[in-house]
């Protein structure tokens, strides 16, 4: 809140540069072309750098929430984000331009996008979490008429905060929720056909984010309302 977006250039917490100000939101560095970097402000208001964060250009589109979840496709150089209820917004030329498209998805059930995850394994596949508890897999998400599949059977009707996908295996998924009174961490090993609660002995608290241990996908780190847990 009001602390901007900060760039780390060395591994010391105190040494950062505020590259864009205001309310800092989701940000990305292109993983195979790191000179392209992106920060965001509220309501799909973005900033782009093409020189590794030395200078920034503002690019604004419509839609979005106050803090709009996004994910960046490093391979195909597209960004996916929250739009209006029942759809997502796609930035087709984030490195160079300002071409956006709004895509309606019936499988969203009228929900608002609350989490976005570009598959690290399957080209142009994006997983979307919704504020109505749905998780939807969208294939050919880069087109005007993508294919969407609701993979939410068995999940609570809560607010999805994060979708995590194992590198190398789209069948191994994690989904987290930020509601009280529900199981907050769920795992699927069959691409979302079925889900198992793996909350274990966690307290009843909002879970904000999950990451697989890159060296052991039986282990997960989660960010919660009460700190970081494993």
N, C-alpha and C positions, 0 to 999 in steps of 0.2 A: 504494500500500500504506500504509494507516493515515494518509493525508494528507487524507482527506475530499473534499468537492466544493466548489469555489470559484467564486464569482460575480465576473465582471468587469463593472464599470460604467463603465470608461474604458480607453483604449488604452495602459495602462502595466502591464507584467507584474507589478511589485511590489505594485500596489494591487488586492488582491482581498479578498473576505470569504468565510471558510469558512462556508457556509450549513448543511451537514450534515457530520457527522464520520465517523470510522471509515474503512473501505476505500471510497474513492470509485470508483464504477463509471459506467455509461452515464448521460448526462443530456440533457435536451431542454428547449427553450423553444418553445412554440407560436408558429409564425411569423406567424399572423394574429390571434392573441389572446395577446400576449406576457405578460399578467399571469399566465398559467398556465405554471408551470415545474416541472420534475421532476428529481430526482436519484435515485440508487439506491445501495444497499449490496449485500451478498451475498445470493444465493439468492432473487431476486425480492422483495427488501425495498425498497420505494419511499418517497419523500417527495414531497409535492405542496405547491406554493405557489399560492395564488389571488390574491396581491397583489404580484406581480413580485419575489418572493423575500424579502419582509419577514418572513414567518412561514411555518412548514412543518408539515405533518401527515403522520404515518407511516401508510402503507397496505401491508399484507403479504399475500402470497398464497403458494401452494405452488409446487413445482417449481423449475427453474432450476439453473444451475451456480454455482460460487463467484462468478465474475463473469459475469453473465447478459447476453448481447447483446439489445438492444432497438432498436426504431425507432418513431417517433411519427407518426401520420397527422394532419397539421396541418389538412387540409380536413374530415375526418370525425371527428376527435377520438377516435381510438382508439390504443392502444399494443399492439404485438406483441412477443413475447419468447420466449426459450427456455423449454421446459417439461420434460417427461420425454422419454426416447428415443422417437422416432417421432412426435413431435407438437410443436405450438406452443401457447402460451398467449396469450389476447387479453384486454385490459382494455377493457371496453366503455364505461365512464363515468369516465375518468381525471380529468376536470375536477371532478367532483362526488361520485363514489361509489367503491365497491369491488366492482364486478361483474366477475368473471373467468370465462372459459370455456376449457377445455382441448380442443384440436382434434387428432384423430389424422389423420395423412396417410400413406397407404400408400407414396406416391412417395418419402418420406424414407428408405425402406429400413432403418428401425430406427435411423438416425443421430440424433445430438443437434444441435440448432440451434446454429451457431457464428457466423452472420452474418444480419442482418435488414436489408432495404431496402424501404421502402414506395415504390411507383412514384410519381414526381412527375407522371406523365402520365395514368395510367389509374386511375379510382376503384376502391378496394378491391382493388387488385392488390398483392401483396407477394412479393418474392423472398427465399427462404431459402437460406442456405448451410449445409452440414452437415459434421460432423467426419469423414464418410466420403467426402468429395470431391464429393458431389452438390450441384447447384444446382437448386432447384425453384421454378417460378413458380406461385403460388396466386392464382386469381381468385375473386372473391366471398369473400374471406378473412374478411369480417365476418359470414358466415353459419355455421350449424352444419354444412353440407355443401358446402364449397368445392370448386372444381375445381382439381386439381393436375396439373402437367406437369413431368416430369423433363427438364431441358434441359442435362444434364451430359455428353453424348456427346463424347468426346475430351479431357475434363479429367482430370487425375491424381487418384488415390485418396488425396488428402491432406486437410489441415485448412483449410477455407475461412475466411478472416479478414474478407473484405469483398466486397460486391457494390456496384458503382457503376452508375448509370443516367443516361444523358444526359438533361438536361431537354429535353422536347419530342420524345423519340425512344426508346421502349422497346426498339427493335431494337438500339441501341448500348449494349452492356454491357461491364463490366470485372469480372473476378474475380481475387482474390489468394489466395495460399496461404502458410502459415508453415512449411512443411516444408523441410528440407535435401534436396538431391538431386533436386528436381523443378523444372520451370519454374514461376515464382511469379506471373507476371502474364499474364492471358489476356484476349483481346478477342473479342467477337462483334458482327457488324454485321447479323445476321439473327435477333435475338431469342433466341439460344442454340441454333439449329439446328446451327451449327458454330462452332468456336472456333479462334483462332490465337494461338500464344504470341507475346507482344510484350515478352518479358523483355530481348531485345537483349543488351547487354554487361554487364548487372547481375551482380555477384558472386552466388555460391550462398549466399543468406541469406534468413531469414524476411522476408516482406512483410506488414505489419500492416493497411494502409489505402491506399485510392486515391481521388483526387478529380480529376474533369475540371476543366481550366481553364474557368471559366464564360464566358470570352471566346473560347475556341478549343478545341473538343472533339477536336482532333487532339493536344492536349497534356494530360499527366497529371502530377500530383504524387503521390508515394507515400511513405508512412512505412515505414521498414524497421528491421531490427536494427542497421543501421549508419548511422542518420541519415535525413534527408529527401533524396530524389532526384527528378529530373524527366525 
